[in-house]
Amino acid sequence: MKNRQSPIVNIQYSITIGWLYPELMSTYGDQGNIIVLKKRCEWRKINAQVLKLNEGFNEKLLDSIDILFMGGAQDVQQEIVSNDFTSSKVKILKKKVENGTPGLYICGAYQFLGKYYKEADGNKIKGLDIFDLYTEHPGVGKERLIGNIAIKTSDGSVVVGFENHGGRTYLGKNLKPFGQVIKGYGNNSIDSTEGAIYKNSIGTYLHGPILPKNPLLADYLIKTALKVKYDKDLELEKLDDSLEEKARMAIAKRLQIAI
């Protein structure tokens, strides 16, 4: 018997999006990612609530989150967040990740989920040690990795965006990259990897923001959240993504690649 997906009809599904540290970790238009997630839920009659988890938030709020999101920031903001992440908060977040709660972590947040980030002056900021990776800045005056980027994920999908980072990230041997670089720099400009994926959590350097130009990635997060929460493989209603596709094609044209 075929495994049939259930359409979203006559039932009010709901999702809570947890936005971690929006006042500190939101450097590169990351609010756009939140808007995309919320609107793509609402257009399908899925109730979407955004919970802003700022400095000093109650750790118990993490238990109510269905999709986790955290954006990028400068080194100073990362250190503030590192100090705010108590051991109990780390424990709950790790449990959420291990239990399959989908998450998207951009740039500084992606680095923060690793073991550590070494700044240009050699100072080390301790990470959450959820992803088996570390990030090091090569030193003052070294070139930042900046520009449009395209990657191919393990399922053959092409994801496009914009990267701007000084740190070079290196994955542990048991951690899979989010994708392989087609054009651009990626994690470290050496090994052709970009980002990381663990369970249902994705870390990436792609700004832009990433979701408006890659609606299928947004839908992956939404669909996965519904599956984890309701234990159902639900079929999402198709949306008109013609405008988003034009944005993708514009980036592809600049990079001189076919998608």
Sequence and secondary structure as in RCSB ss.txt:
>XXXX:A:sequence
MKNRQSPIVNIQYSITIGWLYPELMSTYGDQGNIIVLKKRCEWRKINAQVLKLNEGFNEKLLDSIDILFMGGAQD
VQQEIVSNDFTSSKVKILKKKVENGTPGLYICGAYQFLGKYYKEADGNKIKGLDIFDLYTEHPGVGKERLIGNIA
IKTSDGSVVVGFENHGGRTYLGKNLKPFGQVIKGYGNNSIDSTEGAIYKNSIGTYLHGPILPKNPLLADYLIKTA
LKVKYDKDLELEKLDDSLEEKARMAIAKRLQIAI
>XXXX:A:secstr
     EE  SS  EEEEEEE TTTS  SSTHHHHHHHHHHHHTTT EEEEEEE TT  GGGGGG SEEEE    H
HHHHHHHHH  HHHHHHHHHHHHTT  EEEETHHHHHTSSEEE TTS EEE    SSEEEE   TT   EEEEEE
EE TTS EEEEEEEES EEEE TT B SEEEEES TTTSSS EE EEETTEEEE  BS HHHH HHHHHHHHHHH
HHHHHS  EE      HHHHHHHHHHHHHHT   
